[in-house]
Amino acid sequence: MEHKQLVFVYGTLRRNEKNHRLVEDATCVAEQAWTTGLLFDTGFEYPALQQDIQGRVYGELYEINNEQLQKLDALEGYSGKGNTNFYDRITQTISTDQGVHEAYVYVVEPLKIEMFKTRIDSGDWKVYCLIKQSTLGYFAYGSCMDAARFIKANVNHYFNKVVGTGVLDGYSLRYTIKSFDGGRADIVESGGIVEGKVYEISSEALPYLFRREGVTAVRYRPAVVQVKMADNMLKEVLTFIVVEKETEVAPPAHYMEEIIRGGKGFLSDEYMKILKKDSQKLVLQTEEDKK
């Protein structure tokens, strides 16, 4: 039986990136994976990861065979432990929505990192590249589907171009972050689908979205996902994912009203029924837990 191993990729080996062909036939264990470290822009159209226990770097986790590993070693300039390598291949703990794994990671030693001056604060190469664009797609799956708060914040002009309905495959809608009055929406990579609204936005809308989603406060993080639409696939769209997921709690009624109102005319009837049913179940469970 052929030996398999796990590898965490965070740059040009990720889906839709220029070197993804080297792992496209491998098994993708998780699209949303992360590990500790600091991420830097090398200035040569690829990033470098430095080991560090403080930061967090996002990427994808793959199960690969020996032949694929050899190709990755060649790409990363790794010729074996103890040799002069551009990247070193180490084993590190990788977290996913479904648990933790030990996997290979290609890292650059601190002395080489000194050559690279730009740190990628988000820890996500794909986000770093996407938000440089003047216009981009934005996938909203929660209360950001509702225009009422855009109007109240006087930013509705940023969100007046709705491309249509997007379907995110392989994820489920959950309420994994607590606010003062209940849970807020999140996407969890656990199978299923999540429907949402796809907007075309300008980069001018990003400061508002980052504030609203609490990115600086580390509540949500920006992420890049691929969504299906009626007639095409949008390979690179922005969304926001909860950073530290908690046990689900029921969303408040006013929040669910925003989701339902915003999704009306875009989300399928079947999906809307599931949303309401799941919310009601959570309300009952939350009340039961309080007893």
C-alpha positions in Angstrom: 0.0 0.0 0.0 1.3 3.4 -1.0 2.3 5.6 1.9 0.4 8.9 2.2 1.1 12.0 4.2 -0.5 15.3 4.9 0.8 18.7 3.7 -0.4 22.2 4.6 -0.2 24.7 1.7 -0.6 28.4 2.1 0.5 30.1 -1.1 0.7 29.3 -4.8 -0.2 25.6 -4.2 -3.7 26.5 -3.1 -6.8 26.1 -5.2 -6.9 28.3 -8.3 -3.3 29.4 -7.7 -0.5 28.9 -10.3 1.1 25.8 -8.8 -2.1 24.1 -7.7 -1.6 21.5 -10.4 0.9 19.8 -8.2 -1.8 18.8 -5.7 -5.0 19.0 -7.7 -5.1 15.2 -7.9 -4.5 14.9 -4.2 -7.3 14.5 -1.6 -8.3 17.8 -0.1 -8.8 17.2 3.6 -9.8 20.8 4.4 -10.2 24.1 2.5 -10.2 26.0 5.7 -7.1 25.1 7.7 -4.7 27.0 9.8 -1.5 26.8 11.8 0.7 29.0 13.9 3.2 31.3 12.1 3.8 34.6 10.5 3.2 35.1 6.7 5.3 37.4 4.5 5.1 38.6 0.9 8.5 37.7 -0.7 8.0 40.2 -3.5 8.2 37.4 -6.0 4.5 36.5 -6.3 4.6 33.9 -3.5 4.6 34.0 0.3 6.9 32.6 3.0 5.9 31.3 6.4 8.0 31.8 9.5 7.5 29.7 12.6 6.0 31.7 15.4 3.6 30.7 18.1 1.8 34.1 18.2 0.5 34.4 14.6 -1.9 32.3 12.5 -1.6 31.4 8.9 -4.4 30.1 6.8 -4.3 27.6 3.9 -5.5 24.2 2.7 -4.7 20.6 3.9 -4.0 17.8 1.4 -3.3 14.1 1.6 -0.5 13.4 -0.9 1.6 10.4 -2.0 5.4 10.1 -2.3 5.6 11.2 -5.9 3.6 14.4 -5.2 5.8 15.1 -2.2 8.9 14.9 -4.3 7.4 17.4 -6.7 6.6 19.8 -3.8 10.2 19.4 -2.5 11.5 20.4 -5.9 9.2 23.4 -6.1 10.1 24.6 -2.6 13.9 24.0 -3.0 14.0 21.4 -0.3 16.7 18.6 -0.7 16.6 17.0 2.7 17.2 17.7 6.3 20.6 19.1 7.1 21.2 20.4 3.5 21.1 24.0 2.3 17.4 24.5 1.5 15.4 27.5 0.5 12.4 26.2 2.4 12.7 23.7 5.2 10.1 21.0 5.5 8.9 20.5 9.0 5.9 18.8 10.8 3.5 21.1 12.5 0.0 20.9 14.0 -2.8 22.0 11.6 -6.3 22.9 12.8 -9.5 22.4 10.8 -13.2 22.6 11.5 -13.2 18.8 11.9 -10.2 18.5 14.2 -6.4 18.7 14.3 -3.7 16.9 12.3 0.1 16.7 12.0 1.2 17.7 8.6 4.2 18.9 6.6 4.7 22.6 6.2 7.3 24.4 4.2 8.9 27.3 6.2 11.7 29.8 5.8 14.2 30.4 8.6 14.1 33.8 10.3 17.4 35.0 8.7 15.9 34.6 5.3 12.6 36.3 6.4 14.6 39.5 7.1 14.8 39.9 3.3 11.0 40.2 3.1 9.7 43.4 4.6 5.9 43.0 4.0 4.1 41.0 6.6 0.6 39.7 5.6 -1.4 40.6 8.6 -4.4 38.5 7.7 -2.3 35.4 7.5 -4.0 34.5 4.3 -2.3 34.8 0.9 -5.5 34.6 -1.1 -7.2 37.3 0.9 -4.1 39.5 0.6 -4.1 39.1 -3.2 -7.9 39.5 -3.7 -8.4 42.7 -1.7 -5.8 44.5 -3.9 -8.3 44.4 -6.7 -10.4 47.5 -7.4 -13.6 45.4 -7.7 -14.3 41.9 -6.2 -17.1 39.5 -5.4 -18.5 39.3 -1.9 -20.5 36.3 -0.6 -22.9 37.3 2.2 -24.8 34.5 4.0 -26.0 36.2 7.1 -27.5 39.6 8.0 -25.3 41.3 5.3 -27.9 40.1 2.8 -30.3 42.7 4.3 -30.0 46.2 2.9 -31.6 47.9 6.0 -28.3 48.1 7.9 -26.4 49.3 4.8 -28.9 52.1 4.5 -28.7 53.0 8.2 -24.9 53.1 8.0 -25.1 55.2 4.8 -23.1 52.6 2.8 -25.8 51.1 0.7 -24.2 52.6 -2.5 -21.4 50.1 -2.0 -23.8 47.1 -2.1 -26.3 48.1 -4.9 -24.9 45.6 -7.4 -26.2 42.1 -6.6 -24.9 39.5 -9.0 -27.2 36.8 -7.8 -27.5 33.8 -5.6 -24.4 31.9 -4.7 -24.2 28.3 -3.4 -21.2 27.4 -1.2 -20.7 23.6 -1.4 -19.2 21.6 1.5 -20.2 24.0 4.3 -23.1 24.4 6.8 -24.6 27.5 8.3 -24.1 27.6 12.1 -24.4 30.2 14.9 -21.0 29.7 16.5 -20.2 33.2 17.9 -22.1 34.8 20.7 -23.3 38.4 20.9 -25.1 39.9 23.9 -28.5 38.7 22.7 -27.7 35.4 21.0 -25.7 33.7 18.2 -24.5 35.1 15.0 -24.0 33.2 11.6 -20.9 31.4 10.6 -20.0 28.9 7.9 -18.4 25.6 9.0 -16.7 23.2 6.7 -18.7 20.1 7.6 -20.5 19.2 4.5 -23.9 20.5 3.1 -24.5 23.8 1.3 -24.8 27.4 2.3 -26.8 29.8 0.1 -26.1 33.4 0.0 -26.1 36.7 -1.9 -23.2 37.6 -4.2 -22.4 41.3 -4.5 -19.9 43.0 -6.8 -18.2 45.5 -4.6 -15.4 48.0 -4.9 -12.4 48.0 -2.6 -13.9 51.1 -1.0 -16.5 48.9 0.8 -13.8 46.8 2.6 -13.2 49.2 5.5 -16.9 49.0 6.4 -17.1 45.2 6.1 -14.0 44.7 8.1 -15.4 47.0 10.9 -18.8 45.4 10.8 -17.4 41.9 11.0 -15.0 42.7 13.9 -11.9 41.7 12.0 -9.6 43.8 14.2 -11.3 42.4 17.3 -10.6 38.9 15.9 -14.3 37.9 15.8 -14.5 37.1 12.1 -11.7 36.8 9.5 -11.8 37.5 5.8 -11.6 34.4 3.6 -11.8 33.4 0.0 -14.2 30.8 -1.2 -15.6 29.4 -4.4 -19.4 29.6 -5.0 -21.6 28.2 -7.7 -24.1 30.4 -9.5 -26.8 29.6 -12.0 -24.6 29.8 -15.0 -21.0 29.9 -13.8 -18.6 29.3 -11.0 -17.1 32.2 -9.1 -13.7 30.9 -8.1 -12.5 33.8 -5.9 -15.0 35.7 -3.7 -14.6 37.3 -0.3 -16.6 36.1 2.7 -16.1 36.2 6.5 -15.7 33.3 8.9 -15.8 33.1 12.7 -12.2 32.8 14.1 -12.9 31.1 17.4 -16.0 28.9 17.1 -18.1 28.3 20.1 -21.0 26.0 20.9 -24.0 27.1 18.9 -26.6 29.3 20.6 -29.9 30.4 19.1 -29.8 33.7 17.1 -32.2 36.4 18.3 -35.5 37.0 16.4 -34.4 40.3 15.0 -31.3 38.8 13.5 -33.2 36.0 11.8 -35.6 38.6 10.4 -32.6 40.3 8.8 -31.4 37.1 7.2 -34.9 36.1 6.0 -35.7 39.5 4.7 -32.3 39.8 2.9 -32.5 36.4 1.4 -36.1 36.7 0.1 -36.2 36.4 -3.6 -32.6 35.0 -3.7 -32.4 32.0 -1.4 -34.4 28.9 -2.5 -37.6 28.1 -0.7 -36.2 24.8 0.5 -33.2 26.5 2.0 -35.3 29.2 3.7 -37.4 26.5 5.3 -34.3 24.8 6.6 -33.0 28.1 8.0 -36.2 28.7 9.9 -36.4 25.1 11.1 -32.8 25.0 12.4 -33.3 28.4 14.1 -36.4 27.1 15.9 -34.6 24.0 17.0 -31.8 26.1 18.4 -34.2 28.3 20.3 -35.8 25.2 22.0 -32.3 23.8 22.7 -31.1 27.0 24.2 -34.2 27.3 26.5 -33.7 23.6 27.5 -30.0 24.3 28.4 -31.0 27.2 30.6 -33.2 24.9 32.8 
